Amino acid sequence: MSETSQLPVVGKDYWRSAGYQLLERNGGGKLAVTADFLRAYFTRPEVHPVDESCANERALFDKLMADPFCKVGEQDIVAIADEDARDNYRIVLRFRDHLAAHESLEAAYLALFGGGNAPALPPVFIDQMVHAILCNVLRKARDPMRLRAAELFFREQNVSLDDNRVMLADEEIVEMYAKTGGMGGLGQLLVESNTARQVTLDVIDDENSDIYWDRSDRFDTVIDFRFTQPALDAFARVMESWVEHMLGIESRIQPMQSIKDERWSWHIGLDVEASRILNALYNGDDLGSADIEQIIGLFRMDIRDRKAVRENMRGKPVYLGLAMTRGGRLRMKPQNLLVNLPLVSLT
């Protein structure tokens, strides 16, 4: 195993929920999976024994807590009495084995999208990998706007187009406030009795962005994603850092309002809807105004390392798109930015 070091606290403290403090950075600057990081998964409610857990389940839990990398056979799983517990252990152990098979969390993430025998993992586990990796990517960040923009990589957003603005709020938080008014069980009672007070989430900008530091793990701030707004530029900077950290490739990414390029040669949709819309535009297919209005972000990416790019794409831009669904949801797929670039094959 390559040399590792404990992670220092750099700049402000944020995103404690990512588990970054439980990992170590190896000699290459990537995140090495530790026993403590895995223990955090074994203590999740889906896996941690409860009062009704059988002796075999408790024994397996104790074994894994003592040595999270220990060998676990199928006989250990089938010995558990509860069927749901058996399924949960299979999932978390599949995740553990995938992480243990790679030298870093970053390598394990890339392997999920490289074809071959990548295991099927719950989306929440993949989002948590991205969350932790971004802690590494942005470990020296001083700009809270950049961190808030980075939330798009691992948390679904609710998009509102009120007052000619493009407001992004965390979908889970919006749903929670809609159900409870942001006041827990009491809020739910008030909502049900139609007496809940209206709760407004804070929109962060350059003047008040410092409020993010104390609330980073609450995911309860809103950003304006309009063209020329700071959040859009911050998101472009995060994409640059993500590509450089994961692939070692420098690029320059700039927001744009439209694609006007007769030599348009390559594009990447950063989500399912953007892929559909950009493909249609590239092919000259007819699109309705509703489709075009789904696009909330367009970007031009110029890869600075010409040798890393396919010969027929050298000197040409890659266009990136981000789009909401018809229902106003945004679910970014950060892997698209890594696996769909026009790069020279390394094989």
C-alpha positions in Angstrom: 0.0 0.0 0.0 1.3 3.5 -0.8 2.3 5.8 1.9 -0.5 7.7 3.5 -0.9 10.6 5.9 -3.6 11.8 8.2 -5.7 14.5 6.6 -4.9 18.0 7.9 -7.5 20.6 8.6 -7.1 23.1 5.8 -9.1 26.4 5.8 -12.6 26.3 7.1 -14.3 23.1 8.4 -17.2 21.9 6.3 -19.0 18.8 5.0 -18.2 16.7 8.1 -21.0 14.3 6.9 -18.8 13.2 4.0 -16.5 11.2 6.3 -13.4 12.8 4.8 -11.8 13.0 8.2 -11.9 9.2 8.4 -9.8 8.8 5.2 -6.1 9.3 4.5 -4.3 10.9 1.5 -1.8 8.6 -0.2 1.4 9.7 -1.8 -0.4 10.6 -5.0 -2.8 12.9 -3.3 -5.8 10.5 -3.6 -7.9 9.1 -0.7 -7.0 5.8 0.8 -9.9 3.9 2.4 -9.3 3.2 6.1 -10.8 0.8 8.6 -12.6 3.7 10.4 -14.2 4.8 7.1 -15.7 1.3 6.6 -16.8 1.1 10.2 -18.9 4.2 9.6 -20.9 2.1 7.0 -21.2 -0.9 9.3 -22.9 1.4 11.9 -25.5 2.7 9.5 -29.0 1.9 10.7 -29.6 -0.6 7.8 -26.7 -2.7 9.1 -26.2 -2.0 12.8 -27.9 -4.8 14.9 -31.1 -4.0 16.7 -32.8 -5.6 19.7 -34.4 -8.3 17.4 -31.1 -9.2 15.7 -30.0 -12.8 16.0 -26.8 -14.0 17.5 -25.2 -14.7 14.1 -25.9 -11.2 12.9 -24.4 -9.7 16.1 -21.3 -12.0 15.7 -20.8 -10.8 12.1 -21.2 -7.2 13.1 -18.6 -7.6 15.9 -16.2 -9.4 13.5 -16.4 -6.5 11.0 -16.0 -3.8 13.6 -12.9 -5.5 14.9 -11.5 -5.9 11.4 -13.5 -4.1 8.6 -11.4 -5.8 5.9 -11.9 -9.3 7.2 -13.0 -12.1 5.0 -16.8 -12.8 5.0 -18.2 -15.8 3.3 -21.7 -16.5 2.0 -22.1 -18.9 4.9 -21.8 -16.0 7.3 -24.6 -14.1 5.5 -27.1 -17.0 5.2 -26.7 -17.7 8.9 -28.4 -14.4 9.6 -32.1 -15.0 10.4 -33.6 -11.8 9.0 -33.9 -11.6 5.2 -33.6 -7.8 5.0 -30.5 -7.9 7.2 -28.9 -10.5 4.9 -29.6 -8.3 1.8 -28.2 -5.2 3.6 -25.0 -7.0 4.5 -24.6 -8.2 0.9 -24.9 -4.7 -0.3 -22.5 -3.1 2.1 -19.9 -5.9 1.7 -20.1 -5.5 -2.0 -19.3 -1.9 -1.6 -16.5 -2.7 0.9 -14.9 -5.3 -1.4 -15.0 -2.8 -4.3 -13.3 -0.1 -2.3 -10.7 -2.6 -0.9 -9.8 -3.7 -4.5 -8.6 -0.3 -5.4 -5.7 1.9 -4.2 -7.9 4.9 -3.7 -11.5 6.1 -3.4 -11.0 8.0 -6.7 -9.8 4.8 -8.5 -12.8 2.9 -7.1 -15.1 5.5 -8.4 -13.7 5.6 -11.9 -13.8 1.8 -12.0 -17.6 1.9 -11.6 -17.9 3.5 -15.0 -15.1 1.7 -16.9 -17.1 -1.3 -18.0 -16.0 -4.8 -17.0 -17.2 -6.3 -13.7 -18.1 -3.2 -11.8 -20.5 -4.0 -9.0 -24.1 -2.7 -8.8 -24.2 -0.2 -5.9 -27.0 1.9 -4.6 -26.9 5.5 -5.9 -26.6 6.8 -2.4 -23.2 5.1 -2.0 -21.9 6.5 -5.2 -23.1 10.0 -4.2 -21.2 9.6 -0.9 -18.1 8.6 -2.8 -18.4 11.8 -4.9 -19.0 13.8 -1.7 -15.8 12.6 0.0 -13.7 13.0 -3.2 -14.9 16.6 -3.6 -13.7 17.2 0.0 -10.3 16.2 -1.3 -10.6 18.2 -4.6 -11.7 21.3 -2.7 -9.7 20.8 0.5 -8.1 24.3 0.1 -11.3 26.0 -0.9 -11.9 29.5 0.6 -14.9 30.4 -1.6 -18.2 29.1 -0.1 -19.9 29.7 -3.4 -17.7 27.1 -5.0 -18.6 24.6 -2.3 -22.4 25.3 -2.7 -22.0 24.9 -6.4 -20.2 21.6 -5.9 -23.3 20.2 -4.1 -24.8 19.7 -7.6 -22.4 16.8 -8.0 -23.9 14.7 -5.3 -27.3 16.1 -4.3 -30.4 16.5 -6.4 -31.6 20.1 -6.9 -35.0 21.7 -7.1 -35.1 24.3 -9.9 -37.3 27.4 -9.7 -37.5 30.0 -12.5 -39.4 32.7 -10.6 -38.7 36.4 -11.4 -36.4 35.5 -14.3 -34.0 33.9 -12.0 -32.7 30.3 -11.9 -32.8 29.3 -8.3 -31.4 26.0 -7.2 -32.3 24.5 -3.8 -31.6 21.1 -2.4 -34.5 18.8 -3.4 -34.4 16.8 -0.1 -34.5 20.0 2.0 -37.3 21.5 -0.2 -39.4 18.3 0.3 -38.7 18.3 4.0 -39.8 22.0 4.4 -42.9 21.3 2.2 -43.9 18.5 4.6 -43.0 20.0 7.9 -42.4 23.7 7.4 -38.8 23.1 8.6 -40.0 22.4 12.2 -39.9 18.6 12.4 -42.8 16.8 13.9 -44.5 20.0 15.1 -44.2 21.4 11.6 -45.9 18.4 10.1 -48.8 18.8 12.5 -49.1 22.5 11.5 -48.9 21.6 7.8 -51.7 19.0 8.2 -53.8 21.6 10.0 -53.0 24.3 7.3 -51.5 26.6 9.9 -47.8 26.2 9.0 -45.8 29.4 8.7 -44.0 30.0 5.4 -40.2 29.3 5.6 -37.8 30.9 3.1 -34.4 29.3 2.4 -31.5 31.8 2.3 -30.1 32.7 -1.1 -26.3 33.1 -0.8 -24.4 35.6 -2.9 -21.0 37.3 -2.7 -22.1 39.5 0.2 -23.5 36.9 2.6 -21.8 33.7 1.4 -20.0 33.2 4.8 -23.2 31.9 6.2 -22.4 28.7 4.3 -19.6 27.6 6.6 -21.8 26.9 9.6 -24.6 25.3 7.5 -22.7 23.3 5.0 -24.0 19.9 6.3 -27.6 21.2 6.4 -27.7 21.8 2.6 -30.3 24.5 3.1 -28.9 27.4 1.1 -30.1 28.5 -2.4 -28.0 29.8 -5.3 -28.9 31.9 -8.4 -27.7 29.9 -11.4 -28.3 32.6 -14.1 -25.7 33.5 -16.7 -23.2 36.0 -15.3 -24.1 35.1 -11.7 -21.2 33.9 -9.3 -22.7 30.5 -8.8 -22.4 29.6 -12.5 -18.8 30.6 -12.6 -18.1 28.7 -9.4 -19.6 25.6 -10.8 -17.3 25.9 -13.9 -14.3 26.1 -11.5 -15.4 23.0 -9.7 -15.7 21.1 -13.0 -12.1 22.1 -13.9 -10.8 20.9 -10.5 -12.8 17.7 -10.7 -11.4 16.8 -14.1 -7.8 17.7 -13.2 -7.9 15.7 -9.9 -9.5 12.6 -11.4 -7.8 12.5 -14.8 -4.8 14.8 -14.4 -6.0 17.0 -17.3 -6.0 20.7 -17.2 -8.9 22.6 -18.8 -10.6 25.9 -19.0 -14.4 25.9 -18.7 -16.5 29.0 -19.3 -20.2 29.6 -19.0 -22.0 30.6 -22.2 -25.5 31.5 -23.3 -25.8 29.5 -26.5 -23.8 27.3 -28.9 -23.0 29.1 -32.1 -20.4 26.9 -33.8 -20.5 25.6 -37.3 -17.7 23.2 -36.4 -19.5 21.8 -33.4 -17.8 18.4 -33.0 -18.3 17.2 -29.4 -20.6 17.7 -26.5 -21.4 16.2 -23.2 -24.7 16.2 -21.3 -24.0 16.4 -17.6 -27.4 14.8 -16.9 -29.9 12.6 -18.7 -32.0 15.5 -20.0 -29.1 17.6 -21.2 -27.7 14.6 -23.1 -31.1 14.2 -24.9 -31.4 17.9 -25.7 -27.8 18.4 -26.9 -27.9 15.2 -29.0 -31.1 16.5 -30.7 -29.6 20.0 -31.3 -26.4 18.4 -32.7 -28.4 16.2 -35.1 -30.6 19.0 -36.3 -33.7 17.5 -34.8 -36.7 19.7 -34.1 -37.1 20.7 -30.5 -40.0 22.6 -28.8 -39.5 25.7 -26.7 -40.2 23.6 -23.6 -37.1 21.5 -24.4 -34.9 24.5 -24.8 -36.1 26.0 -21.6 -35.0 23.0 -19.7 -31.3 24.0 -20.3 -30.1 25.9 -17.3 -26.4 25.9 -18.0 -24.1 25.8 -21.1 -20.3 25.7 -21.0 -17.4 25.7 -23.3 -14.5 23.4 -22.3 -11.0 23.8 -23.8 -8.6 21.0 -22.9 -5.1 22.5 -22.5 -3.2 19.2 -22.8 -3.4 18.7 -26.6 -1.6 15.3 -26.5 -4.3 13.9 -24.2 -7.0 14.7 -26.8 -7.9 12.7 -29.9 -6.2 14.0 -32.9 -9.4 15.1 -34.7 -10.5 17.1 -31.6 -7.3 18.9 -30.9 -7.9 22.7 -30.7 -11.7 22.2 -30.7 -13.9 22.9 -27.8 -16.1 20.5 -25.9 -19.6 21.9 -25.1 -21.2 20.9 -21.8 -24.9 21.2 -20.9 -26.9 21.0 -17.7 -30.7 20.7 -17.8 -33.6 20.2 -15.5 -36.5 17.8 -16.0 -39.9 19.0 -17.0 -40.8 18.7 -13.3 -38.0 21.1 -12.2 -35.5 18.6 -10.9 -31.7 18.6 -11.6 -29.7 15.4 -11.2 -26.2 15.8 -12.4 -24.1 12.8 -13.4 -20.5 13.8 -12.6 -19.1 10.7 -14.2 -20.2 12.0 -17.6 -17.5 14.7 -17.3 -14.9 12.0 -16.9 -15.8 9.1 -19.2 -17.2 11.0 -22.2 -14.3 13.3 -23.0 -12.6 12.9 -26.4 -9.4 11.6 -24.9 -6.7 9.4 -26.4 -7.2 5.8 -25.2 -4.6 4.8 -22.6 -4.9 1.1 -23.6 
